[in-house]
Amino acid sequence: MDIRPANAEDFEAIKAVARTTWHDTYDELEADMIDRTVDNWYTGDSMPLEAPGTVVLVVEHDDEIVGFTHAVAQGDKADILRMYVDPAYQGEGVGSDLHERLIEQLEAYDVDRIRSFDFAFNDASRRFYEGLGFKQTDTGEVEIDGEYYDEAVYTLEL
């Protein structure tokens, strides 16, 4: 597996990983709503590669993108906005390796706290982040298609 910075040509593959993972993970959400959300949220405009403080990494296996992450550093903190691994590769350490590389990239921005956000109902995400040393520190809401969903905020102090 190779972890590298994303480039503009990667967005279709990023979108495919996001779509597969959302459909596999988020049973609580309607399939057509997932497709609309993925089409809107996983683009060059929503994940600008050249924006200050932005880190977008992809994981390749046999020349195929099987995971990605997107984080933004601002001041002394960074927010992980997206981290997904294709369900066929979950449980193999891909997400942990991706997270480790992301932390290395974020250290260049001199952050001392990293937050991650996910649906509160996503127990697998909670276990993943807690296994990496994150603690749930807050809750919030995210709006998708006019509906509001509870969100969990996880924090890692560096």
C-alpha positions as CSV (number, residue, x, y, z in Angstrom):
1,M,0.0,0.0,0.0
2,D,1.2,3.5,-0.8
3,I,-0.1,6.6,0.9
4,R,0.5,9.8,-1.0
5,P,-0.9,13.4,-1.4
6,A,-4.0,13.5,-3.6
7,N,-4.1,15.2,-6.9
8,A,-6.9,16.5,-9.1
9,E,-7.1,13.3,-11.1
10,D,-8.0,11.3,-7.9
11,F,-11.4,12.8,-7.2
12,E,-13.5,10.3,-9.1
13,A,-11.8,7.5,-7.2
14,I,-12.2,9.4,-3.9
15,K,-15.9,9.8,-4.7
16,A,-16.1,6.0,-5.5
17,V,-14.5,5.1,-2.1
18,A,-16.8,7.6,-0.3
19,R,-19.9,6.2,-2.0
20,T,-19.1,2.6,-1.3
21,T,-18.2,3.3,2.3
22,W,-21.3,5.5,3.0
23,H,-23.6,2.8,1.5
24,D,-21.9,0.1,3.6
25,T,-21.7,2.1,6.8
26,Y,-24.7,4.4,7.1
27,D,-27.7,2.1,7.0
28,E,-29.7,4.8,8.8
29,L,-29.6,7.1,5.7
30,E,-31.5,6.7,2.4
31,A,-29.5,5.5,-0.6
32,D,-30.5,8.4,-2.9
33,M,-29.6,10.9,-0.2
34,I,-26.2,9.2,0.2
35,D,-25.6,9.5,-3.5
36,R,-26.5,13.2,-3.6
37,T,-24.3,13.9,-0.6
38,V,-21.3,12.1,-2.0
39,D,-21.7,13.9,-5.3
40,N,-21.7,17.3,-3.5
41,W,-19.1,16.7,-0.8
42,Y,-16.3,14.8,-2.5
43,T,-15.1,17.2,-5.2
44,G,-12.2,19.5,-5.9
45,D,-14.3,22.4,-4.8
46,S,-15.2,20.9,-1.5
47,M,-11.7,19.5,-0.9
48,P,-9.5,22.2,-2.4
49,L,-6.0,20.7,-2.6
50,E,-4.1,24.0,-2.7
51,A,-6.0,25.7,0.2
52,P,-3.7,26.8,3.0
53,G,-3.5,24.2,5.8
54,T,-5.3,21.5,3.7
55,V,-4.0,17.9,3.7
56,V,-5.7,15.3,1.4
57,L,-4.1,11.9,1.3
58,V,-5.0,8.8,-0.6
59,V,-4.1,5.1,-0.1
60,E,-3.3,3.1,-3.2
61,H,-3.3,-0.7,-3.5
62,D,-2.4,-2.2,-6.9
63,D,-2.9,1.2,-8.6
64,E,-6.4,1.6,-7.1
65,I,-7.4,4.1,-4.5
66,V,-8.8,2.3,-1.5
67,G,-8.9,5.0,1.1
68,F,-8.5,8.8,1.7
69,T,-8.5,11.5,4.3
70,H,-9.0,15.2,4.3
71,A,-8.0,17.5,7.1
72,V,-7.6,21.3,7.6
73,A,-5.1,22.9,10.0
74,Q,-5.9,26.3,11.4
75,G,-4.0,27.9,14.3
76,D,-3.2,25.3,16.9
77,K,-5.8,22.8,15.9
78,A,-6.7,20.6,12.9
79,D,-10.0,19.1,11.9
80,I,-10.2,15.7,10.2
81,L,-13.2,16.3,7.9
82,R,-13.1,13.0,6.1
83,M,-11.4,9.6,6.6
84,Y,-12.7,6.6,4.6
85,V,-11.4,3.2,3.7
86,D,-13.1,0.9,1.3
87,P,-15.0,-1.7,3.3
88,A,-13.0,-4.5,1.6
89,Y,-9.8,-3.1,3.2
90,Q,-11.2,-2.3,6.6
91,G,-9.7,-4.2,9.5
92,E,-6.3,-4.5,7.8
93,G,-4.6,-1.5,9.4
94,V,-5.2,0.8,6.3
95,G,-7.0,3.4,8.3
96,S,-4.5,3.4,11.1
97,D,-1.6,3.8,8.6
98,L,-3.5,6.6,6.9
99,H,-4.1,8.3,10.2
100,E,-0.5,8.0,11.2
101,R,0.6,9.6,7.9
102,L,-2.0,12.3,8.3
103,I,-0.6,13.1,11.8
104,E,2.9,13.4,10.3
105,Q,1.6,15.9,7.7
106,L,-0.4,17.9,10.3
107,E,2.7,18.2,12.6
108,A,4.2,20.5,10.0
109,Y,1.5,23.0,10.9
110,D,2.4,23.0,14.6
111,V,-1.0,21.9,15.8
112,D,-1.5,20.6,19.3
113,R,-5.1,19.3,19.0
114,I,-6.8,17.3,16.3
115,R,-10.6,16.9,16.1
116,S,-12.6,14.4,14.0
117,F,-16.3,14.5,13.3
118,D,-18.7,11.6,12.4
119,F,-22.3,10.6,12.8
120,A,-23.0,9.8,16.5
121,F,-24.6,6.5,15.5
122,N,-21.4,5.3,13.8
123,D,-20.1,2.9,16.5
124,A,-17.3,1.7,14.2
125,S,-15.9,5.2,13.8
126,R,-16.1,5.7,17.6
127,R,-14.1,2.5,18.2
128,F,-11.6,3.5,15.5
129,Y,-10.9,6.9,16.9
130,E,-10.9,5.8,20.5
131,G,-8.4,3.1,19.5
132,L,-6.1,5.9,18.2
133,G,-6.3,7.8,21.5
134,F,-9.1,10.2,20.6
135,K,-11.8,11.0,23.2
136,Q,-15.3,12.1,22.5
137,T,-15.4,15.8,23.6
138,D,-18.5,17.2,22.1
139,T,-21.6,16.7,20.1
140,G,-23.2,18.7,17.3
141,E,-25.4,18.4,14.3
142,V,-24.8,18.1,10.6
143,E,-27.4,19.0,8.0
144,I,-27.8,16.8,5.0
145,D,-30.6,17.3,2.5
146,G,-32.6,19.4,5.0
147,E,-32.4,16.8,7.7
148,Y,-30.3,17.1,10.9
149,Y,-28.2,14.3,12.3
150,D,-26.4,14.0,15.6
151,E,-22.7,14.3,15.2
152,A,-19.9,13.2,17.6
153,V,-16.7,15.2,18.0
154,Y,-13.6,13.3,18.9
155,T,-10.4,15.1,20.1
156,L,-6.7,14.0,20.2
157,E,-4.4,16.2,22.2
158,L,-0.8,16.0,20.8
